[in-house]
Amino acid sequence: MLLFLTVVGALLAGAGPASAHAALTGSDPAQGAVVDKAPAQVSLTFSEQVSASGDSLRVLDPKGARVDTGKPSNVSGTTYAVKLHSGLPDGTYTVTYQVVSADSHPVAGAYTFSIGSPSETSVSVSGQGAGGGVVGGLYGVGRYVSYAGYIVMVGGAAFVLACWPRGTGVRAVQRLVVSGWLALTAATLFLLLLRGSYTGSGKVGDVFDLDLLGQVLQTKTGAALVSRLLLLAAAALFIAVLFGAYDKREDEEKRDLTFGLAIGGTVVAAGLAASWAMAEHASTGLQPGIAMPVDVLHLLAVAAWLGGLGALLVALYRSATPVEASTVRRFSQVAFGSVLTLVATGVYQSWRQLGSWSAFTDTRYGQLLLAKIGLVALLVGVAWISRRWTGRLAETGAATSLAGSSGGEAADSEDSKDLTPAVGVSEAAAGEAGETPADGAADRKVPAAAASGDGERAAQLARQRAAVQAARQKRLRDADPNRFGLRRSVLAEAGVAVVLLAVTTSLTSTEPGRTEQEAKAATAASTSSASASSGALTLDMPFDTGGTDGQGVVSVDLDPARTGANEMHVYVTRPNGRAFDVPEVKVAFTLEAQKIGPLPVVPDHITTGHWSANGVQLPMAGEWKIAVTVRTSDIDQATVSKNAQIG
């Protein structure tokens, strides 16, 4: 139980809102675009398919009123659109979205576009997110507890079946396995209740909304959670048989039962692992038909290794009987097979989730994966030390067994000598109370009283002898340097395993590197395409007026940078990038090849370091000279210029 709480505590220490695993890769109109007339619809393109409800896509006017029809549809592939009302006036509009990605994680965000020209808007796009807040934190707690419970339950049961089959002294491990089952069951129910609010409003009050719960049950994630609960009922029966009738049977009967429990337990454990695989990373993206079975194998191997390690630690510290060297040796074999499985499945998962070597260092997923690889290597190194202690323990096992046998006989003799005075003390106490031996003999003539007294003394002797024997065994066990070294090295393994489990579960709530890089590339391509189609340009020109505090950078944004009317924004910043409040800015356009200009433009002052002008007319296409005059004081000013292709 202590180990289980430690694992959970380490996981919860790093818990946070889950990162989305679908990314917005494109939109029409694009982010920040200024269109001439109102579009008929707004469409969003994601990196994978998403689930959208009536309020998933919203378009708000500058006053915050909805201007969409509220019925988003999947127009093609991973593109979703919502129709707009006709006759929308000019101004800046805000698009907000909140959907659920194919791997069950909520995705939310917002951006703006303008019709005609930008305007002030009362809609705030800051803080747009999903999976956060109190409900998001609670959902993260539930996810981590469910992973820890599964690993403890499956790994502990596998340890008893494969490594400790004689069924002696397993009560401490039984408590560990049962605590894992209880944690997984409670966490699954918890997640089922939180799911609707987690992917929707994020309000604590919606947790017990039955309508939301009904909607959750119709989703892929809801089906996975219900399936997990049904399988946990079968797991409860398995645990009852394993720790109930199992340790009371004869060896031959136990061998037959072990085979049946191993088959049934593997099926139940694989089914529970599939409840994660069918609803998360493996169920979407590249090669899901291969990825889901691989994910199941990976989770089974993690449980057999880390959960078995926890069971071994509990057995070494809490078992009433010493753990034999053969038990540790069998667990080493199981752990070795688990590591091989983890390496094979991990290589495939890494390739599938990263896609390139650069993703190891350029994405958060890759960085966490590197940390996991390092921890696995460290854990294998500590396990090698434990294996050496196991070998030494096996070499001295025969001598220890022989010494324990002869020592046990001597201890029994000593125990009898030590316990005999206890009986004498009782008789002496009776004499002091005024009872003579003759009186005692007379009393013993009553058969019932005699039988009761003999039974109580025998029970007392048995309890004292058992306590002395247990204390003697503990002294011998603690005095054995090989066993002490094994316990310390396994404890170190468990400590590394706690950190490894925290990193591994963090990977499940982190956007895969392949998806992150593809989303960045798509966004860059979309931005480049939008810029190319609109012809918008930005010119950055350093200036120095020569006076005190006279250096800075002036930037001119011209959109769409074509003949006719253009929108111009001028930004003045200091060398450190902060806005520069200067008294005056003037702009002039000259087409020297046609001897046109200079055409002066005096932009309006919008805010500190920002000037703007609408309807800047450029009559012809060509290479225009754009000159900007910046005045920083009454007498200090400078003019800088650059050439740019217009039209």
C-alpha positions as CSV (number, residue, x, y, z in Angstrom):
1,M,0.0,0.0,0.0
2,L,2.9,2.4,0.8
3,L,4.5,1.8,-2.6
4,F,1.1,2.3,-4.4
5,L,0.6,5.6,-2.6
6,T,4.2,6.7,-3.5
7,V,3.6,5.9,-7.1
8,V,0.4,7.8,-7.2
9,G,2.0,10.8,-5.3
10,A,4.8,11.0,-7.8
11,L,2.4,10.9,-10.7
12,L,0.1,13.6,-9.2
13,A,3.0,15.9,-8.5
14,G,3.5,16.4,-12.2
15,A,-0.2,16.3,-13.2
16,G,-1.5,19.1,-15.3
17,P,-4.0,19.8,-18.1
18,A,-3.6,17.4,-21.0
19,S,-2.2,18.7,-24.2
20,A,-4.3,18.5,-27.3
21,H,-3.3,15.9,-29.9
22,A,-5.1,17.4,-32.8
23,A,-3.9,20.8,-34.1
24,L,-5.5,23.4,-36.2
25,T,-3.6,23.4,-39.5
26,G,-5.6,25.8,-41.6
27,S,-8.6,28.0,-41.8
28,D,-10.7,30.0,-44.3
29,P,-10.7,33.0,-43.8
30,A,-7.1,32.7,-42.4
31,Q,-5.9,34.1,-39.1
32,G,-5.7,37.9,-39.3
33,A,-7.0,38.0,-42.9
34,V,-9.0,41.0,-44.2
35,V,-11.5,40.1,-46.8
36,D,-13.4,42.4,-49.1
37,K,-16.9,40.9,-48.6
38,A,-18.4,38.6,-46.0
39,P,-17.8,34.9,-46.5
40,A,-20.7,32.5,-46.6
41,Q,-19.0,30.1,-44.1
42,V,-15.9,29.7,-41.9
43,S,-14.0,26.4,-42.3
44,L,-11.3,24.9,-40.1
45,T,-8.9,22.1,-40.9
46,F,-7.3,19.9,-38.2
47,S,-4.4,17.5,-38.3
48,E,-6.8,14.6,-37.6
49,Q,-10.6,14.0,-37.4
50,V,-12.4,15.5,-34.5
51,S,-15.9,15.3,-32.9
52,A,-17.9,18.5,-33.2
53,S,-21.2,19.4,-31.5
54,G,-23.7,22.3,-32.1
55,D,-21.5,24.7,-30.1
56,S,-18.1,23.5,-31.2
57,L,-17.6,26.2,-33.8
58,R,-18.8,29.8,-33.1
59,V,-18.3,33.0,-35.0
60,L,-18.8,36.3,-33.0
61,D,-19.2,39.8,-34.3
62,P,-17.3,42.8,-32.8
63,K,-20.0,43.1,-30.0
64,G,-19.7,39.4,-29.1
65,A,-23.0,38.2,-30.7
66,R,-23.1,34.9,-32.6
67,V,-23.4,35.3,-36.4
68,D,-23.2,31.5,-37.3
69,T,-26.0,29.1,-37.8
70,G,-24.7,26.7,-35.1
71,K,-24.6,23.6,-37.2
72,P,-21.0,22.7,-38.0
73,S,-20.5,19.9,-40.6
74,N,-17.6,17.8,-41.9
75,V,-17.2,19.1,-45.4
76,S,-14.2,16.9,-46.3
77,G,-11.6,14.8,-44.6
78,T,-10.5,16.8,-41.5
79,T,-12.1,20.1,-42.6
80,Y,-15.2,21.3,-40.7
81,A,-17.3,24.4,-41.5
82,V,-20.1,26.4,-40.1
83,K,-22.5,28.7,-42.2
84,L,-22.7,32.4,-41.5
85,H,-25.7,34.7,-41.6
86,S,-25.9,36.9,-44.7
87,G,-25.4,40.7,-44.7
88,L,-22.6,40.9,-42.1
89,P,-21.2,44.4,-41.7
90,D,-17.6,45.3,-41.8
91,G,-15.4,44.8,-38.8
92,T,-13.3,42.2,-36.9
93,Y,-14.9,38.8,-36.2
94,T,-13.7,36.2,-33.7
95,V,-13.8,32.4,-34.5
96,T,-13.8,30.1,-31.4
97,Y,-13.7,26.3,-31.6
98,Q,-13.8,23.5,-29.0
99,V,-13.8,20.0,-30.3
100,V,-12.6,16.5,-29.2
101,S,-9.7,14.9,-31.1
102,A,-9.8,11.3,-32.3
103,D,-7.5,10.3,-29.4
104,S,-10.1,11.6,-26.9
105,H,-8.4,14.9,-25.9
106,P,-10.3,18.2,-26.1
107,V,-8.9,20.9,-28.4
108,A,-9.9,24.6,-28.1
109,G,-8.7,27.9,-29.5
110,A,-9.7,31.2,-31.2
111,Y,-8.5,33.6,-33.9
112,T,-9.8,36.7,-35.7
113,F,-10.4,37.9,-39.2
114,S,-11.9,41.1,-40.6
115,I,-14.4,42.1,-43.2
116,G,-13.6,45.3,-45.1
117,S,-11.2,46.7,-42.5
118,P,-10.2,45.8,-38.9
119,S,-12.2,47.3,-36.0
120,E,-12.3,47.2,-32.2
121,T,-13.9,44.1,-30.7
122,S,-15.2,43.3,-27.3
123,V,-14.4,39.6,-27.6
124,S,-11.3,38.4,-25.8
125,V,-9.4,35.5,-27.3
126,S,-7.1,35.0,-24.4
127,G,-7.5,32.0,-22.1
128,Q,-9.2,30.0,-24.8
129,G,-8.3,26.4,-23.9
130,A,-9.6,23.0,-23.0
131,G,-8.8,20.4,-20.4
132,G,-7.8,23.0,-17.8
133,G,-9.2,24.4,-14.6
134,V,-10.5,22.4,-11.7
135,V,-12.2,19.8,-13.8
136,G,-9.1,19.4,-16.0
137,G,-6.9,18.9,-12.9
138,L,-9.3,16.3,-11.5
139,Y,-9.4,14.5,-14.8
140,G,-5.6,14.4,-14.9
141,V,-5.6,12.9,-11.3
142,G,-8.1,10.2,-12.5
143,R,-5.9,9.3,-15.5
144,Y,-2.8,8.9,-13.5
145,V,-4.4,6.9,-10.7
146,S,-6.0,4.6,-13.2
147,Y,-2.6,3.9,-14.8
148,A,-0.9,3.3,-11.5
149,G,-3.8,1.0,-10.3
150,Y,-3.6,-1.1,-13.4
151,I,0.2,-1.6,-13.2
152,V,0.1,-2.5,-9.5
153,M,-2.9,-4.9,-9.9
154,V,-1.7,-6.7,-13.0
155,G,2.0,-6.7,-12.1
156,G,1.3,-8.0,-8.5
157,A,-0.9,-10.8,-9.7
158,A,1.6,-11.8,-12.4
159,F,4.4,-11.9,-9.8
160,V,2.4,-14.3,-7.6
161,L,1.5,-16.6,-10.5
162,A,4.9,-16.6,-12.3
163,C,7.4,-16.0,-9.5
164,W,5.9,-17.0,-6.2
165,P,3.6,-20.0,-7.0
166,R,3.8,-21.8,-3.6
167,G,1.3,-19.4,-2.1
168,T,3.1,-18.8,1.2
169,G,3.4,-15.4,2.7
170,V,1.5,-13.6,-0.1
171,R,-0.9,-11.7,2.1
172,A,1.2,-8.5,1.9
173,V,1.2,-8.7,-1.9
174,Q,-2.6,-9.5,-1.9
175,R,-3.2,-6.2,-0.2
176,L,-1.1,-4.4,-2.8
177,V,-3.1,-6.1,-5.7
178,V,-6.4,-5.3,-4.1
179,S,-5.5,-1.7,-3.6
180,G,-4.6,-1.5,-7.3
181,W,-8.0,-2.9,-8.2
182,L,-9.8,-0.5,-6.0
183,A,-7.8,2.5,-7.3
184,L,-8.4,1.5,-11.0
185,T,-12.2,1.0,-10.4
186,A,-12.6,4.2,-8.5
187,A,-10.6,6.2,-11.0
188,T,-12.6,4.8,-14.0
189,L,-15.9,5.8,-12.4
190,F,-14.4,9.2,-11.6
191,L,-13.3,9.7,-15.2
192,L,-16.7,8.6,-16.5
193,L,-18.4,11.3,-14.4
194,L,-15.9,14.0,-15.3
195,R,-15.7,13.3,-19.0
196,G,-18.7,15.4,-20.1
197,S,-17.6,18.5,-18.3
198,Y,-14.0,17.9,-19.2
199,T,-14.7,18.1,-23.0
200,G,-17.4,20.7,-22.7
201,S,-18.0,23.6,-20.3
202,G,-15.3,22.7,-17.8
203,K,-17.7,23.5,-14.9
204,V,-17.7,21.5,-11.7
205,G,-21.5,21.8,-11.6
206,D,-21.8,19.8,-14.8
207,V,-20.0,16.7,-13.4
208,F,-23.3,15.1,-12.3
209,D,-25.3,16.2,-15.4
210,L,-27.1,13.0,-16.5
211,D,-27.6,14.4,-20.0
212,L,-23.9,14.9,-20.4
213,L,-23.2,11.4,-19.0
214,G,-25.6,10.0,-21.6
215,Q,-23.7,11.8,-24.4
216,V,-20.4,10.5,-23.0
217,L,-21.7,6.9,-23.1
218,Q,-22.3,7.3,-26.9
219,T,-18.6,8.3,-27.5
220,K,-15.6,6.1,-28.1
221,T,-14.1,7.1,-24.8
222,G,-17.3,6.4,-22.9
223,A,-17.5,2.9,-24.5
224,A,-13.9,2.3,-23.5
225,L,-14.5,3.3,-19.8
226,V,-17.6,1.1,-19.6
227,S,-15.7,-1.8,-21.1
228,R,-13.0,-1.3,-18.5
229,L,-15.6,-1.4,-15.6
230,L,-17.0,-4.7,-17.0
231,L,-13.5,-6.2,-17.2
232,L,-12.8,-5.1,-13.7
233,A,-15.7,-7.2,-12.5
234,A,-13.9,-10.2,-14.1
235,A,-10.6,-9.1,-12.5
236,A,-12.3,-9.1,-9.1
237,L,-13.2,-12.8,-9.5
238,F,-9.7,-13.6,-10.7
239,I,-8.2,-11.9,-7.6
240,A,-10.6,-13.7,-5.3
241,V,-9.6,-17.1,-6.8
242,L,-5.9,-16.3,-6.8
243,F,-5.7,-15.3,-3.2
244,G,-8.6,-17.3,-1.8
245,A,-8.8,-20.9,-2.8
246,Y,-5.5,-20.9,-4.6
247,D,-3.2,-21.1,-1.5
248,K,-5.3,-23.8,0.1
249,R,-4.9,-26.4,-2.6
250,E,-2.5,-29.2,-3.1
251,D,0.6,-28.8,-5.4
252,E,-0.8,-30.9,-8.3
253,E,-4.2,-29.2,-8.1
254,K,-2.4,-25.8,-7.8
255,R,-0.4,-26.4,-11.0
256,D,-3.6,-27.0,-13.0
257,L,-5.2,-23.9,-11.5
258,T,-2.1,-21.8,-12.2
259,F,-2.4,-22.6,-15.9
260,G,-6.1,-21.6,-16.0
261,L,-5.5,-18.4,-14.0
262,A,-2.6,-17.5,-16.2
263,I,-4.7,-17.8,-19.4
264,G,-7.7,-16.0,-17.9
265,G,-5.6,-13.3,-16.2
266,T,-3.8,-12.6,-19.5
267,V,-7.1,-12.2,-21.3
268,V,-8.5,-9.8,-18.7
269,A,-5.2,-7.8,-18.5
270,A,-5.0,-7.5,-22.3
271,G,-8.7,-6.4,-22.4
272,L,-8.0,-3.7,-19.8
273,A,-5.0,-2.5,-21.7
274,A,-7.1,-2.4,-24.9
275,S,-9.5,0.0,-23.2
276,W,-6.7,2.6,-23.3
277,A,-5.4,1.6,-26.8
278,M,-8.8,1.9,-28.4
279,A,-9.4,5.5,-27.2
280,E,-6.0,7.2,-27.2
281,H,-2.8,7.7,-29.3
282,A,-2.8,4.3,-30.9
283,S,-6.4,4.5,-32.2
284,T,-5.6,7.3,-34.6
285,G,-2.9,8.5,-37.0
286,L,-0.5,6.2,-38.8
287,Q,-1.2,2.4,-38.9
288,P,-3.8,2.1,-36.1
289,G,-4.4,-1.5,-36.9
290,I,-0.8,-2.3,-35.9
291,A,-0.4,0.4,-33.3
292,M,-3.3,-0.8,-31.0
293,P,-2.0,-4.4,-30.5
294,V,1.5,-3.0,-30.0
295,D,0.2,-0.5,-27.4
296,V,-1.5,-3.4,-25.5
297,L,1.8,-5.4,-25.5
298,H,3.7,-2.3,-24.3
299,L,1.3,-1.7,-21.4
300,L,1.3,-5.4,-20.4
301,A,5.1,-5.4,-20.4
302,V,5.2,-2.2,-18.3
303,A,2.8,-3.8,-15.8
304,A,4.7,-7.0,-15.6
305,W,8.0,-5.2,-15.0
306,L,7.1,-2.2,-12.8
307,G,4.1,-3.8,-11.0
308,G,6.1,-7.0,-10.4
309,L,9.0,-4.9,-9.0
310,G,6.6,-3.3,-6.6
311,A,5.3,-6.7,-5.5
312,L,8.8,-8.0,-5.0
313,L,9.6,-4.9,-2.9
314,V,6.6,-5.5,-0.7
315,A,7.4,-9.2,-0.4
316,L,11.0,-8.4,0.7
317,Y,9.9,-6.0,3.3
318,R,6.5,-7.2,4.5
319,S,6.3,-10.9,3.9
320,A,6.0,-13.1,7.0
321,T,8.3,-15.7,5.3
322,P,11.7,-14.9,3.6
323,V,11.6,-14.5,-0.2
324,E,13.7,-17.3,-1.7
325,A,16.4,-16.7,-4.2
326,S,14.5,-18.7,-6.8
327,T,11.6,-16.3,-6.6
328,V,13.9,-13.3,-7.3
329,R,15.6,-15.3,-10.1
330,R,12.2,-16.0,-11.7
331,F,11.2,-12.4,-11.5
332,S,14.5,-11.4,-13.2
333,Q,13.6,-13.6,-16.1
334,V,10.1,-12.1,-16.3
335,A,11.7,-8.6,-16.1
336,F,14.2,-9.4,-18.9
337,G,11.4,-10.6,-21.2
338,S,9.4,-7.4,-20.4
339,V,12.4,-5.2,-21.2
340,L,12.8,-6.9,-24.6
341,T,9.1,-6.4,-25.3
342,L,9.4,-2.8,-24.2
343,V,12.3,-2.2,-26.5
344,A,10.6,-3.7,-29.5
345,T,7.3,-2.0,-29.0
346,G,9.0,1.2,-27.9
347,V,11.0,1.5,-31.1
348,Y,7.9,1.1,-33.2
349,Q,6.0,3.7,-31.1
350,S,8.8,6.1,-31.3
351,W,9.0,5.9,-35.1
352,R,5.2,6.3,-35.3
353,Q,4.9,9.2,-32.9
354,L,8.1,11.1,-33.9
355,G,8.7,10.4,-37.6
356,S,12.1,12.2,-37.7
357,W,15.3,12.4,-35.6
358,S,14.8,16.2,-35.2
359,A,11.6,15.6,-33.3
360,F,13.6,14.1,-30.4
361,T,15.0,17.5,-29.6
362,D,12.5,19.9,-31.2
363,T,9.3,18.7,-29.6
364,R,8.2,18.2,-26.0
365,Y,7.2,14.6,-26.8
366,G,10.7,13.8,-28.1
367,Q,12.3,15.4,-25.0
368,L,10.1,13.3,-22.7
369,L,10.9,10.2,-24.7
370,L,14.7,10.8,-24.3
371,A,14.1,11.2,-20.5
372,K,12.2,7.9,-20.5
373,I,15.0,6.1,-22.4
374,G,17.6,7.4,-20.0
375,L,15.5,6.2,-17.0
376,V,15.0,2.7,-18.6
377,A,18.8,2.4,-19.0
378,L,19.3,3.5,-15.4
379,L,16.7,1.0,-14.2
380,V,18.3,-1.8,-16.2
381,G,21.7,-1.0,-14.6
382,V,20.2,-1.1,-11.1
383,A,18.5,-4.4,-12.0
384,W,21.9,-5.9,-13.0
385,I,23.1,-5.1,-9.4
386,S,20.0,-6.8,-8.0
387,R,20.8,-9.8,-10.2
388,R,24.3,-10.0,-8.7
389,W,22.9,-10.0,-5.1
390,T,20.5,-12.7,-6.2
391,G,23.4,-14.9,-7.4
392,R,25.2,-14.5,-4.1
393,L,22.0,-15.3,-2.2
394,A,21.6,-18.5,-4.2
395,E,25.2,-19.5,-3.5
396,T,24.7,-19.2,0.2
397,G,21.2,-20.6,0.2
398,A,22.0,-24.2,1.1
399,A,24.2,-23.3,4.0
400,T,21.6,-20.8,5.3
401,S,18.9,-23.5,5.0
402,L,21.0,-26.0,7.0
403,A,21.9,-23.5,9.6
404,G,18.3,-22.4,9.9
405,S,17.1,-26.0,10.4
406,S,19.6,-26.8,13.3
407,G,19.1,-23.3,14.7
408,G,15.3,-23.8,14.7
409,E,15.7,-26.9,16.9
410,A,17.9,-25.1,19.3
411,A,15.6,-22.1,19.3
412,D,12.6,-24.4,20.1
413,S,14.5,-25.8,23.0
414,E,15.4,-22.4,24.2
415,D,11.9,-21.2,23.6
416,S,10.6,-24.0,25.9
417,K,13.1,-23.0,28.6
418,D,12.2,-19.3,28.2
419,L,8.5,-20.0,28.3
420,T,8.5,-22.4,31.3
421,P,8.9,-19.7,33.9
422,A,5.8,-18.0,32.6
423,V,3.8,-21.0,33.8
424,G,5.5,-21.0,37.2
425,V,4.8,-17.3,37.6
426,S,1.1,-18.0,37.0
427,E,1.1,-20.7,39.7
428,A,3.0,-18.5,42.1
429,A,0.6,-15.7,41.6
430,A,-2.2,-18.1,42.4
431,G,-0.4,-19.1,45.7
432,E,-0.1,-15.5,46.7
433,A,-3.8,-15.1,46.3
434,G,-4.3,-17.7,49.1
435,E,-4.7,-20.7,47.0
436,T,-2.8,-23.8,48.2
437,P,-1.7,-26.7,45.9
438,A,-4.4,-28.8,47.6
439,D,-7.0,-26.2,46.8
440,G,-5.8,-26.2,43.2
441,A,-5.9,-30.0,43.0
442,A,-9.5,-29.9,44.4
443,D,-10.4,-27.3,41.8
444,R,-9.0,-29.5,39.0
445,K,-11.4,-32.2,39.9
446,V,-13.9,-30.3,37.9
447,P,-13.2,-31.5,34.3
448,A,-14.6,-28.4,32.5
449,A,-12.4,-26.0,34.5
450,A,-9.3,-28.2,34.0
451,A,-9.8,-28.3,30.2
452,S,-10.3,-24.6,30.0
453,G,-7.2,-23.8,32.0
454,D,-5.0,-26.2,30.0
455,G,-6.3,-24.7,26.7
456,E,-5.6,-21.1,27.7
457,R,-2.0,-22.0,28.8
458,A,-1.4,-24.0,25.6
459,A,-2.6,-21.1,23.5
460,Q,-0.5,-18.6,25.5
461,L,2.6,-20.8,25.0
462,A,1.9,-21.2,21.3
463,R,1.5,-17.4,20.8
464,Q,4.7,-16.6,22.7
465,R,6.7,-19.3,20.9
466,A,5.4,-18.0,17.5
467,A,6.4,-14.4,18.5
468,V,9.9,-15.5,19.5
469,Q,10.3,-17.6,16.4
470,A,9.2,-14.7,14.1
471,A,11.6,-12.3,15.9
472,R,14.4,-14.8,15.5
473,Q,13.7,-15.2,11.7
474,K,13.6,-11.4,11.3
475,R,17.0,-11.1,13.1
476,L,18.5,-13.8,10.9
477,R,17.0,-12.3,7.7
478,D,18.2,-8.7,8.6
479,A,21.7,-10.0,9.5
480,D,22.2,-11.7,6.1
481,P,24.3,-9.2,4.1
482,N,23.2,-10.7,0.7
483,R,19.5,-10.4,1.5
484,F,20.1,-6.9,2.9
485,G,21.9,-5.8,-0.3
486,L,19.1,-7.3,-2.4
487,R,16.5,-5.4,-0.5
488,R,18.4,-2.1,-0.9
489,S,18.9,-2.6,-4.6
490,V,15.3,-3.5,-5.2
491,L,14.3,-0.4,-3.3
492,A,16.5,1.7,-5.6
493,E,14.9,0.0,-8.6
494,A,11.4,0.9,-7.3
495,G,12.5,4.6,-6.8
496,V,13.6,4.8,-10.4
497,A,10.5,3.0,-11.5
498,V,8.3,5.7,-9.8
499,V,10.0,8.4,-11.8
500,L,9.8,6.3,-15.0
501,L,6.1,5.7,-14.6
502,A,5.5,9.5,-14.1
503,V,7.4,10.3,-17.3
504,T,5.6,7.5,-19.2
505,T,2.2,8.6,-18.2
506,S,3.1,12.2,-19.1
507,L,3.8,11.0,-22.6
508,T,0.1,10.0,-22.9
509,S,-1.0,13.6,-22.4
510,T,1.6,15.2,-24.7
511,E,1.1,15.9,-28.3
512,P,3.1,13.4,-30.4
513,G,6.1,14.9,-32.1
514,R,5.0,13.9,-35.6
515,T,1.7,15.7,-35.2
516,E,3.3,18.8,-33.7
517,Q,5.8,19.1,-36.6
518,E,3.1,18.4,-39.2
519,A,0.9,21.1,-37.7
520,K,3.7,23.6,-37.7
521,A,4.6,22.8,-41.3
522,A,0.9,23.1,-42.4
523,T,0.4,26.4,-40.5
524,A,3.6,27.8,-42.0
525,A,2.5,26.8,-45.5
526,S,-1.0,28.2,-44.9
527,T,0.5,31.5,-43.7
528,S,2.8,31.6,-46.6
529,S,0.0,30.9,-49.0
530,A,-2.2,33.5,-47.5
531,S,0.6,36.1,-47.7
532,A,1.4,35.2,-51.2
533,S,-2.3,35.4,-52.4
534,S,-2.8,38.7,-50.7
535,G,0.5,40.2,-51.6
536,A,0.9,41.7,-48.1
537,L,4.4,42.9,-47.3
538,T,6.4,44.1,-44.3
539,L,9.4,46.4,-44.4
540,D,11.7,46.8,-41.3
541,M,14.0,49.9,-41.4
542,P,16.4,50.9,-38.5
543,F,16.8,54.6,-37.9
544,D,18.9,57.0,-35.9
545,T,17.8,60.6,-35.4
546,G,21.1,61.5,-33.8
547,G,19.6,62.9,-30.6
548,T,19.3,61.4,-27.1
549,D,17.4,58.2,-27.3
550,G,17.1,58.5,-31.0
551,Q,17.7,54.9,-32.2
552,G,14.9,52.4,-33.1
553,V,13.2,50.4,-35.8
554,V,10.3,51.5,-38.0
555,S,8.2,48.7,-39.6
556,V,5.7,49.3,-42.4
557,D,2.9,46.8,-43.1
558,L,1.1,47.2,-46.4
559,D,-1.9,45.0,-47.3
560,P,-2.6,43.8,-50.0
561,A,0.3,45.7,-51.5
562,R,-1.3,46.0,-54.9
563,T,-2.7,48.8,-57.1
564,G,-5.7,50.6,-55.7
565,A,-6.6,51.0,-52.1
566,N,-4.2,49.6,-49.4
567,E,-4.2,49.4,-45.7
568,M,-1.0,50.6,-44.0
569,H,0.2,50.1,-40.4
570,V,3.4,51.7,-39.1
571,Y,5.1,50.4,-35.9
572,V,8.0,52.2,-34.2
573,T,10.0,50.2,-31.6
574,R,13.1,50.7,-29.6
575,P,16.2,48.5,-30.1
576,N,15.0,46.2,-27.3
577,G,11.6,45.6,-29.1
578,R,9.4,47.8,-26.8
579,A,7.0,50.3,-28.3
580,F,8.6,53.7,-29.0
581,D,6.4,56.8,-28.3
582,V,7.6,59.3,-30.9
583,P,5.9,62.7,-31.7
584,E,5.4,62.2,-35.5
585,V,5.7,59.7,-38.4
586,K,5.2,60.5,-42.1
587,V,5.3,58.2,-45.1
588,A,5.9,58.9,-48.8
589,F,5.6,56.6,-51.9
590,T,7.6,57.2,-55.0
591,L,7.5,55.3,-58.4
592,E,10.7,56.7,-59.9
593,A,10.5,54.7,-63.1
594,Q,7.2,56.5,-64.0
595,K,8.2,59.8,-62.2
596,I,5.2,59.5,-59.9
597,G,5.5,60.9,-56.4
598,P,6.4,61.4,-53.8
599,L,2.8,60.7,-52.6
600,P,2.7,61.8,-48.9
601,V,0.7,59.9,-46.4
602,V,0.2,61.1,-42.8
603,P,-1.1,58.1,-40.8
604,D,-3.3,58.4,-37.7
605,H,-1.8,57.8,-34.3
606,I,-3.5,54.6,-32.8
607,T,-1.6,53.9,-29.7
608,T,2.0,54.0,-28.4
609,G,4.3,53.2,-31.3
610,H,1.4,52.4,-33.7
611,W,0.1,54.5,-36.6
612,S,-2.4,53.4,-39.3
613,A,-3.9,54.7,-42.6
614,N,-6.7,53.2,-44.7
615,G,-7.3,53.7,-48.4
616,V,-3.6,54.4,-49.4
617,Q,-3.9,54.7,-53.2
618,L,-1.1,53.4,-55.4
619,P,-2.1,54.0,-59.0
620,M,0.4,51.7,-60.9
621,A,2.3,48.5,-60.4
622,G,6.0,48.6,-60.1
623,E,9.0,49.0,-57.8
624,W,8.0,51.7,-55.3
625,K,10.3,53.6,-53.0
626,I,8.7,53.8,-49.5
627,A,10.3,56.5,-47.3
628,V,9.4,56.9,-43.7
629,T,10.3,60.1,-41.6
630,V,10.5,59.6,-37.9
631,R,10.7,62.6,-35.5
632,T,11.9,61.8,-32.0
633,S,12.0,65.4,-30.6
634,D,11.3,69.0,-31.7
635,I,14.6,69.0,-33.7
636,D,15.7,65.4,-34.1
637,Q,14.3,63.4,-37.1
638,A,15.5,61.0,-39.7
639,T,14.2,59.6,-43.0
640,V,14.8,55.9,-44.0
641,S,13.6,54.1,-47.1
642,K,13.3,50.8,-48.9
643,N,12.1,49.7,-52.3
644,A,9.3,47.2,-52.7
645,Q,7.4,45.6,-55.5
646,I,3.7,46.6,-55.6
647,G,1.1,44.8,-57.7
